[in-house]
Amino acid sequence: MIDLVTLMIRGGNGGNGSGTFRKEKHTPRGGPAGGNGGRGGNVCIVRDETIFSLDHLLGKRVVRAGDGKAGNSGKRTGADGVDELILVPPGTVVWELDQERIKKFRGDVEVLPRQLIAKGGQGGSGNARKATPVNQVPLLAEQGGKGQ
């Protein structure tokens, strides 16, 4: 029976925005059509009443949520990253170790059965979102944010 597990947990990165333009035969100035990037996935700790130890986490060193996909042309938003759930038994306490090896209390699954541990990054905006009456042809699209 395993009582202590050390994991490196990372949220997913957000997808990049797209910087494309409409190009159709009878539309000479189509305008911006870049879609937004998808958000990165979150990592959550979930209490599960059917688990009695941390044996299933023994071989894992890194737990990482999925990254968001990039936006596409035609104002299509990229897919969101897949959330990662870590199932733990009742009574589990979560601590965070920072770079200086100082412990910080993060939560108890008895208080909240589902806790967000690492948040995913925000998706970048495409050039269609950046269009304004003054700047009708924006050339830039934002990159997605980093996950925690």
ABEGO torsion letter per residue (X at the ends): XBABBBBBBBBBBBBBBBBBBBBBAABABAEBABBBBBBBBBBBBBBBAABABAAAAAABABBBBBBBBBBBBGGBBBBBBBBBBBBBBBGBBBBBBBAAGBBBBAEBAAABABBBABBBBBBBBBAAAABBAABABBABBBBBBBBX
